Amino acid sequence: MKIAILGLGEAGARFANDLVEKGHQIWGYDPEPRYKLHPDIQLVEGNAEAASYADLILSVNLSSASIEIAQEIATVAKPHQFFCEMNTSGPQKKIAIAKILAPTQIKVIDLAIMAPVPPKGILTPILAAGEYTSDFLDFVKPLNLNISSVENSVIGDAATRKLLRSIVYKGIAAVICEAMEAGEAFGMEAYIRGQISSLVGGNDELINRFVEGSRTHALRRMHEMEAVIEMLEDKGVEPIVTRGTRNNLEKLLKSCN
């Protein structure tokens, strides 16, 4: 299969490496690639060039770049192609991207990554939505992805579910990070870890993953929570706790720099 991967960060690079190792042709673009890539991945000079070679286009970038990327793709998009918008954007932005690409008749899929990528790579759970979802699922069967879909869906439905889930998971991570920091400040780390452990089934490793994951991915997750805030405000929901989660991630980002 001919696949373009736009954005070769942690997730995009892992997807590209996994797919090329399965024998697929991969074209990739990232303005500043930082991760090790398989030698058979064909790096090109821009998003549009990568997309022009492919039948399947995976856009795995920051939300802030997604509109501009869609505009670039619109210059080369063809009706037979699938464009998978995988950026952590709110539903309204994904709808806007679909509208940009609509005149080209490319098949736009709202594709949400539903778990951290490093453990499972291309087999990470993903959720698909949009009017072309059924066609897309048939097309990607040879990839053997860990994919589910939203029935009778429109663009934005997968994004909405991902961001609603993020309120819970990222919020829990923020509480754990703050509790652990407080425990250390009071010289009672073992005590507070025990209290957290009683709530997460005694899984000490899970506590470490929440803390380490929040620090490692603070920037991306901060942008993710900003998308959640925007989505909630659009619905008239006051995102009090979600703002706190976002602010905690900003604090972690500053402490890591």
C-alpha positions in Angstrom: 0.0 0.0 0.0 1.2 3.5 -0.8 1.0 5.6 2.4 2.0 9.2 3.2 2.7 10.2 6.8 2.7 13.9 7.5 4.4 14.6 10.8 7.2 12.4 12.0 7.1 13.0 15.7 6.9 10.2 18.2 3.6 8.8 16.9 4.2 9.5 13.2 7.7 8.1 13.2 6.6 4.9 14.9 3.7 4.5 12.5 6.0 5.0 9.5 8.6 2.5 10.8 6.0 -0.1 11.6 4.3 0.2 8.3 7.5 0.1 6.2 8.6 -3.0 8.0 5.3 -4.6 7.0 6.3 -4.0 3.4 4.3 -0.9 2.6 5.7 2.1 0.6 6.0 5.1 2.9 6.6 8.7 2.0 7.1 11.1 5.0 7.5 14.7 5.7 8.3 16.7 8.8 10.0 20.1 8.9 12.2 19.0 11.8 12.4 15.2 12.0 13.9 14.1 15.3 13.2 10.4 15.6 15.1 7.6 14.0 13.5 6.4 10.8 13.8 3.2 8.8 16.1 3.7 5.7 13.3 2.6 3.3 11.1 5.5 4.3 11.2 8.1 1.5 11.5 11.6 3.0 10.3 14.4 0.7 10.3 18.2 0.8 6.7 18.9 1.8 3.3 17.7 2.8 1.8 18.1 -0.6 4.6 16.1 -2.3 4.2 13.3 0.2 0.5 13.2 -0.3 0.8 13.2 -4.1 2.4 9.7 -4.1 -0.1 8.0 -1.7 -3.5 6.4 -1.6 -3.6 6.7 2.1 -2.6 10.0 3.9 -2.1 10.1 7.7 -1.7 13.5 9.1 -0.2 13.2 12.6 0.7 16.8 13.6 -0.1 19.4 16.2 -3.5 20.8 16.0 -2.0 24.3 15.4 -0.7 23.1 12.0 -3.7 21.1 10.8 -5.5 23.8 8.9 -2.4 24.9 7.0 -1.6 21.2 6.2 -5.2 20.7 4.9 -4.8 23.7 2.6 -1.5 22.3 1.2 -3.1 18.9 0.6 -6.0 20.5 -1.2 -3.6 21.4 -4.0 -2.9 17.8 -4.9 -5.8 15.7 -3.4 -7.6 13.2 -5.6 -11.0 11.5 -5.1 -9.5 8.0 -4.8 -7.4 9.0 -1.8 -8.2 8.8 1.9 -7.0 11.6 4.1 -6.9 10.7 7.8 -7.0 13.7 10.1 -5.2 12.3 13.2 -4.2 15.5 14.9 -5.6 16.1 18.4 -8.1 18.8 17.4 -11.6 19.6 18.6 -14.5 18.5 16.4 -15.1 22.0 15.0 -11.5 22.2 13.6 -11.9 18.7 12.1 -15.1 19.8 10.4 -13.3 22.9 9.1 -10.6 20.7 7.6 -13.1 18.5 5.9 -14.7 21.6 4.4 -11.3 22.8 3.0 -10.8 19.4 1.3 -14.4 18.9 0.2 -14.0 20.4 -3.3 -11.3 17.8 -4.1 -13.6 14.9 -3.3 -10.8 13.2 -1.3 -12.3 10.9 1.4 -11.7 12.6 4.8 -11.7 10.4 7.9 -11.7 11.7 11.4 -9.2 9.3 13.0 -8.5 9.6 16.8 -5.6 7.9 18.5 -7.1 6.5 21.7 -4.0 5.5 23.7 -0.2 6.3 23.9 1.5 5.1 20.8 5.0 3.8 21.9 3.8 0.5 23.5 1.9 -0.8 20.5 2.9 1.4 17.6 0.6 0.9 14.5 -1.5 -1.4 16.6 -2.5 1.4 19.0 -6.3 1.6 19.4 -7.8 4.1 17.0 -11.3 5.3 16.4 -12.7 6.3 13.0 -15.6 8.5 12.1 -17.1 10.2 9.0 -19.3 9.4 6.1 -16.5 7.4 4.3 -15.7 5.2 7.4 -17.1 2.0 5.9 -15.1 2.5 2.7 -12.0 3.3 4.8 -12.3 0.2 7.0 -12.5 -2.0 3.9 -9.5 -0.2 2.4 -7.2 -0.6 5.4 -8.1 -4.3 6.2 -4.7 -5.4 4.8 -3.0 -3.2 7.5 -4.6 -5.3 10.3 -5.1 -2.2 12.5 -6.6 -2.1 16.0 -9.5 0.1 14.7 -13.1 0.6 15.7 -15.6 3.0 14.3 -18.5 5.3 15.4 -21.7 4.0 13.7 -23.6 6.5 11.4 -21.0 9.1 12.2 -19.9 12.4 10.8 -16.5 14.2 10.9 -15.8 15.3 14.5 -17.5 12.3 16.2 -14.2 10.5 16.9 -12.5 13.7 18.0 -15.3 14.4 20.5 -15.0 10.9 22.0 -11.3 11.2 22.3 -11.4 14.6 24.0 -14.2 13.6 26.4 -12.0 10.6 27.4 -9.1 13.0 27.9 -11.0 14.9 30.6 -11.0 11.7 32.6 -7.5 10.3 31.9 -5.5 13.5 31.8 -7.5 14.8 34.8 -6.6 11.8 36.8 -3.0 12.1 35.8 -3.0 15.8 36.9 -4.3 14.9 40.3 -1.8 12.1 40.8 1.1 14.4 39.7 0.0 17.1 42.2 -0.5 14.6 45.0 2.9 13.1 44.5 4.5 16.6 44.4 2.7 17.4 47.7 3.7 14.1 49.2 7.4 14.9 48.5 7.1 18.4 49.8 5.7 17.1 53.1 8.2 14.2 53.3 5.2 11.8 53.0 5.7 10.3 49.5 5.1 6.7 50.7 1.9 7.7 52.4 0.4 9.6 49.4 1.5 6.8 47.0 -0.4 4.4 49.2 -3.5 6.6 49.1 -3.3 6.8 45.3 -2.6 3.1 45.0 -5.8 2.3 46.9 -7.7 4.1 44.2 -6.0 2.5 41.2 -6.1 -1.2 42.3 -2.7 -1.3 44.0 -0.9 -0.7 40.7 2.3 1.1 41.6 3.5 0.9 38.0 0.4 2.7 36.8 1.2 5.6 39.1 4.7 5.9 37.7 3.2 5.8 34.1 0.8 8.6 34.9 3.6 10.8 36.3 6.2 10.0 33.7 3.8 10.2 30.8 2.6 13.6 31.9 6.1 15.0 32.1 7.3 13.4 28.8 4.3 14.5 26.8 3.5 17.7 28.6 3.4 19.9 25.5 1.3 17.7 23.3 -1.1 17.0 26.2 -1.4 20.7 27.0 -2.5 21.4 23.5 -4.9 18.5 23.8 -6.5 19.9 26.9 -6.7 23.3 25.2 -8.8 21.5 22.5 -11.0 20.1 25.2 -11.5 23.5 26.7 -12.5 25.0 23.4 -14.9 22.1 22.8 -16.6 22.4 26.2 -16.9 26.2 25.9 -18.6 25.7 22.5 -21.2 23.6 24.4 -21.6 26.1 27.3 -19.8 23.8 29.7 -17.5 25.6 32.2 -14.1 23.7 32.0 -13.0 24.4 35.5 -11.1 21.1 36.2 -9.9 20.8 32.6 -8.3 24.3 32.9 -6.5 23.0 36.0 -5.3 20.0 34.1 -4.0 22.2 31.3 -2.2 24.5 33.8 -0.6 21.5 35.5 0.8 20.3 32.2 2.2 23.8 31.5 3.9 23.7 35.0 5.4 20.3 34.2 6.6 21.5 30.8 8.4 24.5 32.4 10.0 22.3 35.1 11.4 19.9 32.4 12.9 22.8 30.4 
